[in-house]
Amino acid sequence: MDDFLENPEDVLAAEEEERRRYSTYYKTIEGMLKENRPLDEIADNIISGTFEDFDIQKKDSIDKFLDFVFLKVKTGVPHIISLAYPAMRITDSQLEDKIEKLINLYLHPEIIFTLLKFFTRNIHNSDTNLYLANLITSEDIIRSLFDTFALFKADIAIVDPNRRTLNVKRLQQFHPGTDNRFSSPLDAAARFKYILEFISLKQNTGHIFTRDNLQLTGPGRG
């Protein structure tokens, strides 16, 4: 996979199709989790991209793990801590606990970029970003989410449309020459603001950002 991918429409459509299919790959991940293997061993397998008979490129393995997690949460049960922030939870609480530890402890820091890429690409149904956001507790990950929000917010003021969308495209891994409508920094900042607001309802984030810091106009930091 290059740093940038050529066709956003094709990439996004392929990702959605992959999430619809409960592939052998996903069954392999779930099998490891249900076999009670040590989480550090599972994390090593995910990072290395090796699952028994599978030999998957390292740079794609965490993406596929997050797709598996997204599928499990998407087919779970509603979790409404506020009507403005509808989320979901995995039906199997033990499986959810292991996945949460993998995301926040054992796959850290490798998983941070992949999470940022997932949230930045999920443009058609951004409410579902909360499905993964509900599993995030790591302050390092939350700080990365806020820093990315601040980056996109600063880009909104750039006049040149190609420069304005460049940071979003970099995180999406879209080619810099692709259609700018997929990579609006205003839209991306709004998605991250929504995620951060939701996370702040679950845990104390005041030492990382405040409500004022999440305004889309004015200073980005206190």
Buried (B, 14 or more C-beta within 10 A) or exposed (E): EEEBBEBBEEBBEEBEEBBEEEBEBBEBBBEBBEEEEEBEEBBEBBBEBBBEEEEBEEEEBBBBBBBBBBBBBEEBEEBEEEEEBBBBBBEBEEBBEBBBBBBBEBBBEBBBBBBBBBBBBBBEEBEBBBBBBBBBBBBEBBBBBBBBBBBBBEBBEBEEEEEBBBBBBBBBBBBBEBEBEBBBBBBBBBBBBBBBBBBBEBEEBEEBBEEEBBEEEEEBEE
